Amino acid sequence: MKEATLPMAALLLVLAATAHAEFIQNPHDSLAADTVDMVFSVLPCAATNQLKVQMDLYVFNDGNNYAAVGMGFSWDNPNLQMDSAVVSPFADSGFNYFTHLFYNVGIDLTNANQKFIFGGVASNNVGLEPSPIRQLWASYHFTLSEWSVDDSIVVDTMTFSIGSSYQFWACGLADLYPFWTGLKVVHDTASCCCINLTGNVDGDPDDICDISDLTFLNNFLFSGGPPPPCMAEANIDGDPGGIIDIGDMTALIDYLFITYTPPAPCQ
């Protein structure tokens, strides 16, 4: 990855205008509408004290060669701090002169201001070439100092400096503004206490599924016993509505004693 301060002249030439993401297809955007999306690929979880967060920046561009791009983002949770950021090989090869991920080229300022960026410039006339599928451009890694079931993280575009102006520069064309898929809000994951496969109904710390889970589920369903500490673990038959019933008991018995068919994956 190449981190540098873009020369002011180039900044003024390429990313001079201050603009926000537009929600219509730009007239200079050929073929299908280009889109920018931020995807949370690693989510926090209060039940397991999972405090890592990963945001992946994806861009769909099927028609234009991009010579330069700039877009800024912000987050709202004061307990969230960025650890690192990495440009994908696809974006790094296209923007082969310059890539920029942090607020004012520094992760400390990024965290102090809760803002980050993606900026890139190509050093040739080819630029970043289009692709028929959306491509990963960058991944941003964070850690939360604390997280509860009532917390949230909100991420949106924001123009806070000349390099964070939301605009793309297509080779041989004027500025264009891809469709931003919109503000992202992340809450605690209700089923995050379930890891890999279901079946650990009694909440064994080693995630073991055995006859004690069958006893626990039987007591819950038929004897007024306490609910499973993680309800998602008891959805052993993979009911899409998350309903816990006799079907889950049957699936657990089948797994433990009959066909040994593994329980359904966590949802």
C-alpha distance (Angstrom), angle and dihedral (degrees) to the residues before:
residue distance angle dihedral
M1 . . .
K2 3.80 . .
E3 3.81 116.5 .
A4 3.78 118.3 -175.7
T5 3.75 142.7 133.0
L6 3.79 109.4 -95.2
P7 3.81 110.8 -125.3
M8 3.80 110.6 -102.9
A9 3.79 93.4 -121.9
A10 3.79 91.2 55.5
L11 3.78 91.0 46.0
L12 3.77 91.8 52.5
L13 3.79 91.8 47.0
V14 3.79 98.1 45.4
L15 3.81 107.0 28.1
A16 3.77 104.4 20.1
A17 3.80 101.0 126.1
T18 3.78 122.2 78.4
A19 3.79 108.7 -134.2
H20 3.76 141.6 158.0
A21 3.77 127.8 -137.1
E22 3.78 112.0 -81.5
F23 3.77 123.1 -142.3
I24 3.81 96.4 -144.3
Q25 3.78 130.6 70.9
N26 3.76 111.1 -89.9
P27 3.85 113.7 -122.5
H28 3.82 90.7 -126.0
D29 3.81 91.7 53.3
S30 3.81 106.6 101.0
L31 3.82 124.8 -149.6
A32 3.83 115.4 -5.9
A33 3.79 121.0 5.9
D34 3.79 113.1 -83.2
T35 3.79 113.2 -124.5
V36 3.79 137.4 -163.5
D37 3.80 119.5 -154.9
M38 3.80 134.5 177.1
V39 3.80 111.7 -149.4
F40 3.82 124.9 -167.3
S41 3.79 103.4 -139.0
V42 3.83 95.0 170.4
L43 3.81 116.8 41.7
P44 3.81 130.4 -165.6
C45 3.79 119.5 -113.9
A46 3.81 125.6 -162.3
A47 3.81 94.0 -165.5
T48 3.80 93.5 60.5
N49 3.82 96.9 26.9
Q50 3.79 88.9 -118.8
L51 3.82 102.1 167.8
K52 3.80 101.7 171.3
V53 3.80 121.1 108.1
Q54 3.79 129.3 -172.7
M55 3.80 124.9 -169.7
D56 3.80 118.6 -167.4
L57 3.79 121.2 -160.0
Y58 3.82 112.1 -143.4
V59 3.80 125.7 -175.0
F60 3.80 128.5 -170.5
N61 3.80 113.8 -154.7
D62 3.80 118.9 156.6
G63 3.80 103.0 163.4
N64 3.81 117.3 30.4
N65 3.76 134.8 66.1
Y66 3.79 107.4 -135.2
A67 3.79 119.4 -142.5
A68 3.80 95.0 -179.4
V69 3.80 140.2 -2.6
G70 3.77 137.6 -173.2
M71 3.79 132.9 -175.4
G72 3.77 134.4 156.3
F73 3.80 130.4 -150.9
S74 3.79 136.7 -170.4
W75 3.79 136.4 -163.7
D76 3.79 128.9 -153.6
N77 3.83 107.4 -152.0
P78 3.85 111.1 99.0
N79 3.82 91.2 -158.8
L80 3.81 91.9 61.0
Q81 3.80 117.3 93.4
M82 3.80 128.0 178.8
D83 3.82 115.2 -122.3
S84 3.79 100.6 -177.8
A85 3.79 144.8 -27.3
V86 3.80 130.9 -145.5
V87 3.80 132.3 -164.0
S88 3.80 113.5 -134.7
P89 3.81 118.8 -116.9
F90 3.81 89.5 -114.0
A91 3.82 94.2 56.8
D92 3.79 93.8 37.0
S93 3.81 92.2 56.4
G94 3.80 93.0 48.3
F95 3.80 97.5 43.9
N96 3.77 91.6 45.5
Y97 3.81 96.9 157.5
F98 3.77 101.7 51.4
T99 3.81 142.2 0.9
H100 3.77 124.6 179.2
L101 3.82 127.5 -173.4
F102 3.79 108.9 161.5
Y103 3.78 137.6 70.7
N104 3.83 105.3 -93.1
V105 3.83 90.0 -13.0
G106 3.81 93.2 -66.9
I107 3.79 133.6 101.8
D108 3.82 91.7 -152.5
L109 3.80 90.9 58.3
T110 3.79 88.7 43.4
N111 3.79 90.5 59.3
A112 3.80 94.9 39.5
N113 3.81 90.8 55.2
Q114 3.83 98.5 30.3
K115 3.78 89.5 -131.1
F116 3.79 134.3 117.2
I117 3.76 139.0 173.7
F118 3.75 148.8 -151.5
G119 3.77 114.8 -143.7
G120 3.77 128.9 162.8
V121 3.79 139.3 171.0
A122 3.80 130.2 -172.6
S123 3.78 122.0 -140.3
N124 3.80 95.7 -147.8
N125 3.79 140.0 47.5
V126 3.79 93.7 -99.0
G127 3.79 99.4 63.7
L128 3.77 122.3 169.3
E129 3.79 106.8 -15.7
P130 3.82 122.7 -136.3
S131 3.79 123.6 -103.5
P132 3.83 132.9 -156.6
I133 3.82 89.9 -130.8
R134 3.77 131.9 45.0
Q135 3.78 113.8 -90.1
L136 3.78 133.9 -147.7
W137 3.80 109.3 -114.9
A138 3.79 102.9 175.3
S139 3.81 144.2 -9.7
Y140 3.81 123.5 -142.4
H141 3.82 119.2 -159.4
F142 3.80 123.0 -155.1
T143 3.80 141.5 174.5
L144 3.80 126.6 -152.0
S145 3.79 119.0 -141.2
E146 3.81 87.9 -151.0
W147 3.79 138.6 -4.1
S148 3.81 134.7 -174.6
V149 3.78 135.9 -177.9
D150 3.81 89.6 -98.6
D151 3.82 96.3 52.7
S152 3.77 128.0 100.1
I153 3.79 142.1 -175.2
V154 3.79 122.1 -140.6
V155 3.82 121.7 -166.0
D156 3.79 126.3 -177.0
T157 3.79 141.1 153.3
M158 3.79 116.6 -84.9
T159 3.80 134.7 177.0
F160 3.79 108.1 -141.3
S161 3.80 103.0 146.4
I162 3.79 139.0 16.1
G163 3.80 91.5 -93.1
S164 3.80 93.6 50.5
S165 3.81 95.5 59.9
Y166 3.78 107.7 129.0
Q167 3.81 102.9 -117.8
F168 3.77 142.2 112.1
W169 3.80 125.4 -145.9
A170 3.80 112.9 -145.1
C171 3.80 118.4 -155.5
G172 3.80 108.4 -93.4
L173 3.81 94.1 0.2
A174 3.78 139.6 89.0
D175 3.80 124.7 -99.5
L176 3.77 118.3 -61.1
Y177 3.78 131.8 -170.2
P178 3.82 117.4 -142.3
F179 3.78 121.0 -146.0
W180 3.82 111.0 -87.3
T181 3.80 107.6 -147.2
G182 3.78 90.1 -139.9
L183 3.77 146.8 -108.2
K184 3.82 114.0 -25.4
V185 3.80 122.0 -140.9
V186 3.81 121.9 -172.4
H187 3.80 124.1 -168.6
D188 3.76 130.6 179.7
T189 3.79 113.1 -66.1
A190 3.80 106.7 -114.8
S191 3.81 94.3 -156.8
C192 3.80 96.3 39.9
C193 3.80 90.7 108.5
C194 3.81 86.3 73.7
I195 3.80 111.7 84.2
N196 3.82 123.4 -165.4
L197 3.84 104.2 -40.8
T198 3.80 130.2 19.2
G199 3.80 122.3 -120.1
N200 3.81 105.2 86.1
V201 3.78 89.4 110.9
D202 3.82 97.0 157.6
G203 3.81 93.8 50.7
D204 3.81 98.4 -112.4
P205 3.84 106.2 -170.3
D206 3.81 90.1 -135.2
D207 3.83 91.0 53.3
I208 3.81 91.7 -119.4
C209 3.80 118.8 163.3
D210 3.82 112.5 -153.4
I211 3.80 143.7 128.6
S212 3.80 91.7 -59.8
D213 3.81 87.8 66.3
L214 3.80 89.7 53.1
T215 3.81 90.0 52.1
F216 3.80 91.9 47.5
L217 3.81 92.9 49.2
N218 3.81 92.0 46.6
N219 3.80 91.4 52.2
F220 3.80 91.4 48.2
L221 3.79 95.0 48.8
F222 3.81 101.1 38.8
S223 3.80 111.8 12.8
G224 3.79 106.0 44.5
G225 3.78 93.1 -104.1
P226 3.82 123.4 159.8
P227 3.81 120.0 -77.8
P228 3.80 118.6 -100.5
P229 3.81 112.0 -86.9
C230 3.81 86.5 -123.8
M231 3.79 111.9 32.3
A232 3.81 91.7 -165.8
E233 3.83 89.3 64.5
A234 3.82 89.9 60.0
N235 3.82 93.9 56.4
I236 3.79 89.0 91.6
D237 3.80 96.9 154.9
G238 3.82 91.3 52.0
D239 3.80 96.6 -117.9
P240 3.84 104.1 -171.9
G241 3.81 90.1 -139.0
G242 3.80 92.0 53.3
I243 3.82 92.1 -120.1
I244 3.82 115.2 164.0
D245 3.82 111.8 -148.5
I246 3.80 145.3 123.2
G247 3.80 89.8 -55.3
D248 3.80 89.2 68.3
M249 3.81 90.8 49.8
T250 3.82 89.8 51.6
A251 3.82 92.0 48.4
L252 3.81 91.6 49.9
I253 3.81 92.9 49.3
D254 3.80 89.4 48.4
Y255 3.79 90.9 51.7
L256 3.81 96.2 46.1
F257 3.82 101.7 39.8
I258 3.81 115.7 8.0
T259 3.82 123.9 33.4
Y260 3.81 97.3 -4.4
T261 3.81 89.2 -135.3
P262 3.81 105.9 169.1
P263 3.82 118.1 -110.4
A264 3.79 118.9 -101.2
P265 3.80 118.2 -80.0
C266 3.78 118.3 -98.7
Q267 3.80 113.1 -90.9
